Amino acid sequence: MNKINMNGRKVAVTGAAGFIGSHLTEQLLAAGAQVKALIRYNSRSDTGWLKDSQQHPNLQIISGDIRDPFQVRNFLTDIDTVFHLAALIAIPFSYQAPQSYLETNINGTLNLLEAAKAHKLRQIVLTSTSEVYGTARRVPIDEEHPLQPQSPYSASKIAADMMGRAYGSSFDLPVVIVRPFNTYGPRQSMRAVIPTIITQALDGHQIRLGDLRPVRDFNYVADTAAGFIAAACGNCQRGETFNLATGRGVSIGETVEIIGNLLDKKLEIIEEENRLRPPDSEVMRLIGDAGRAAQQLGWQPLHSLEEGLRQTVEWLKSNRGEYQQSRQYHY
């Protein structure tokens, strides 16, 4: 996959201070783009993971809320392409506060699409998730696999995807949907299983988790971000969807073993009931087929799971202050 040149392109990123959004923003800046970044407003003037990039001459950071249609419309003024990543993403919290997922993930996407229509943007890249597929009926999962909402979170993302496709058909909007499988890497929050495992492994030999059986297709964050940019620069049909996946499935239990090998540790797994999801909500198998992205976008992952985990381990060793063991509660 060749490095993409975006010199002079005026792009916007929502959710830019987050895990994937910050990596995407950095790659866009490195490719020469002028980036306008929307981050969620907070009274601390905290720029999240953009703190190391905030002085870049081609980066403008704006605090706000994707749920405000007036601000979103202003945000997309004089923009060529928008990458929409702002969302509520933690699956366990969606069981507790489903209304907030509707307001942010569905209404927020609607606000963005209306603003993009008003400004006649060249490209709209919407972020989906492999969770929309639910437990696989067949593997590897291609983009034509049925959508199965097994959590309020996945239901909200399916609705957002369909809204994007509807706006593409109804208003001829150049919408592309990117569907990352399980992204991991530096900066990922403790809601996710890989940093939960690594931080516990760095502190000792006991790993407290929920269900060890689910199989996931883990994709390193730098590769995921590159897939977003490829989707914005490719010759895509309106409303087209692209999986970003490796095609390799690894169970949670196997992931612990790989991390233990990287750390040269024998890890003991303790399964805890309070970390389990509702039985019919847990997605048991996600393995993606990214053939469409390879063929049409020239995208493929460049990092093996072992190499990506090695880099993640090293980053977490150097950034232990960013993570608190007491917050490891979702897996």
N, C-alpha and C positions, 0 to 999 in steps of 0.2 A: 504494500500500500504506500504510494508516494505521498510525501508531505504536501498538503494543500496550501496554496497561496491565497490569502484573503486580503491582500494589501488594499487598504482604503475602504473596504466594505464596512458599512455602518450597521452593526448588529446589536441586538438586545438579548439579555439573558435574565429570565425570572428565576428566583431561587438561587441566585448566583453565589451566595455566601455559604451554601450547603456543601455537602460531600462531593457529589458529582458536579454540581454547578461551579464550584471553585476550580476544579480541575479543567472543566470545559472552558471557563473564562481564561485561564492561563494559557491553554492551547490556542484559543482564538487570538489572544494578544501576541503570542509567539508567531502566529501566522500572518500578522500584520493588520488585523482588524481593529476598527475603532469600536469599543465595547461600552454599552450602557447597561449597567447591572442593577437590577431591582432586588433589594434585600428587605426582609421584614423589619419594620420600624421597631426600635426599642429605645428606651430612655437613656441607655448607657452609651449610645453612639458606637455600639459594637458592630464591627464589620465582619464578624465571623471568620471563616477561612480565607477571606480576601485581605486580611490584615497585612500580609506580606506583599500584596500587589496594589494596595490602595494608592500608592504614589506614582503608579505607572502613568505616563503622559497620555496614553490612549484609553484610559479607563475612567469612566464616570460612574460613581456609585450613588444610587438614589434609594432612600429608605421609604417604605410604604407598605401597601397591603394589596395583594392580588384580588381581594374581594371588593375593592373600591373601583367601580367602573370608570369614574371620572379620572382618577389618577392613572389607571392603566391606559386610558386613551391618550393622556398627555405623555406618558412614558414612551409610547411608540411613535411619537412625532419625529419625523426625519430619520426613520429607520428603514433599512433594507430587508433584514431578516431577523426573526425572533426565535429564540430557543426557549420553550416554555417548560421549566422544571419545577416551578413553585408548586408545592403540594404538601398535604399531610400524609406521611408515609408509614408510620408505625402501625403494624397490623393489630397488636394487642390493644392499643388505645382506641382503635376503631370500634371495638366491642363496647367500650365504655362511653364514647362520645361520638356516635355516628353522624349526628347533625353537623358537627364541625367539619366532617369529611365532605359532606354534600356542599356546604357553603364554600369551602376552599377548593376542592378538586373539581367540582362540576361548575358552580357559579363562577369561580375564578377563571376556568377555561373559557366559559361563555363570555366573560368580560374581555378576555384576550382576543377571542375570535371576532367579537364586534369591533374592537379597536383596530385589529388588523384589516378588517373589511373597510373601515372608514379611511384608513391610511393607504390602502391598496399596496400592501407589502408584497415584496417579491417572493418570499418564502416564509412559511410558518412550520416549525418543527415542534411537534407535541411529544411529550414524554409519557409513554405508557409503562407497563410493567409485565413481566412474565406471570405475575400472580393472576392476571385476567384469564389465563388458560385453566386454572384450577388443577386438580390432579389429572395427570395426562391420560387420555384415552389411547394415545399412541405416541411412541417416541422414535426419533426425535420430533419435537413439536415444531411444525411449520406455521406460517401465518394464517393458514386456513383452518387450523384446529378450532373446534367450538370454544366459545368463551363461557366460563363457568364461575359465577361469583360465589366464592366460598367464605368471604368475609365482607363486612361493610366497606373496608378499604378497597378490595378488588371490585366490588360493585360500583363504587364511586369512580374508579378509573375506567371501567368499561363504559360507563355513561359519558365520561369526558371524551373517550375515544370516539364514540358514536356521534357526539356533538361535533367533533372535528370533521368526521367524514360527512356529516349532514351539511355543514357549512361549505365544505368543498363542493358537494353536489349542487346545493341550492344557490350559492353565490359565486361559484367558480373561484373559490379561494385556493391558493396553492399550498394545501396542507399535506404534510408528511408526518406519519406517526412512527416513532422509534420505540421499540419494545425491548429494553435491556433485560437480560436475565440477571442472576444474582451478582450485582457489582460489589466488589470489595476493594480494599486498599487503604492507603494513608488517609486519615481524617474521618473515616467512617465512625458513626456514633455507636454507643453501646446498645442501641436497640437491635443491632445485628449480631449474628452468631459468631463471625470470625473474630472481631475485636473482643467479644466476650470470652472466647476460648483463649486467645493469645494473652490477654491481660492476666487471666487466672493462671495460665501456664508460666508466665514470667514471675508470678508471686509464689508459686508452689507447685505441687504435684496433683492436687485435687481440682477437677473441673466439674462444676455444677451446671447441669443443663436440663432441658426438657426431653422431648422425644428425639432419639438418636437415629431413627429410621428414615426420615425424609431425605430425599436425594435432590441435590441442587446442581445447577450448571453455573459455576463461579467464574466471573469474568473480571479481569483486573481493570481498575478504574481508568487508567490511561487509555486502554483499548476502547472502553465504552465511550469516553469523551471523543476519541477520534471518529467513532461511528456516527456521533451526532453531526460532526462537521462534514463528514462524507455525505450524509443525508441531505445537508443543506446545499451541497455543491454538486450533487448528482443530477442526472436527468430522470427525475421521478414523475410518475403519474400522480395526478391529484388524488388525495386520499389514500395513497399507498402506505403499507405498513412494512417495517423491516425489523426482524429479530436481530439482536446483538447477543450472540452466544458462542460458546466454544464447542458444543456438541459432546462434552465430557460430563457425565454425571457422577457425583461423589456424595455419599451419605454423610450426615453430620458426624456419626461415629468415626467414619474413615477420615474425615477432615481433622478430627482430634488427633488421630494417629499420625497423619502427615505433619502436623504442627509439632507434635512430640518428637518426631524424628529430626525436624529442623533444629529443635532446641536440645537435642540429645537427652531427652527426658522420657521416662516411663510415666505416663499420665494416668491417673485413676479417675474414672468418670462416675459421678454421682447423679442419678436421675432424680429430679425433684418435681413433685406433682404440681406445685404452684407455678411452675414454668410451662406447663402443658397448655396447648390451645384446645378449644372445644373440639371433640373428635371429628365431627363432620366439617369443621372449618380448616383443619390442617391439610395443606397441599402436600401430598406424599412424594410426588415425582415430577421434577421439572428438568428436562434436557432439551435444549433448543437446536433447531435447524436454522443456520444463518446463511444458507445457500443463496437466497435472494440478495442479501447484502453483499455477498462476495461477488456475485455475477453482475449486479447492476451498479453497485457503489465502489467496487474494488476494495471492500473492507474485509479484513480478517484479524482475529486477535493475534498479537505478537508475543504475548507473555504466557508461558505455561503456568499451571496452578502453583507448582512448586516455586517457580521464580517469583511470581506475584506474592505468594505468602512470605517468601524470604524478604522481599523488600518491605512488606507490611510489618513483619516482625521487627526489622531494624528501625523502622520509623516509630513504632510504638515504644521500643526501648528508649529512644531519644526524646519521646514526648509523653512520658508517663504522667506528668502533671496535668495533662488535658483530660485524663480519665480517672474516675473514682471507682474502686472496686465495689462500693456499696450500691452503685447504680446498675450493676449487671443483673438484670432481673427479667429480661424478655425471653431468653432461650434457656 
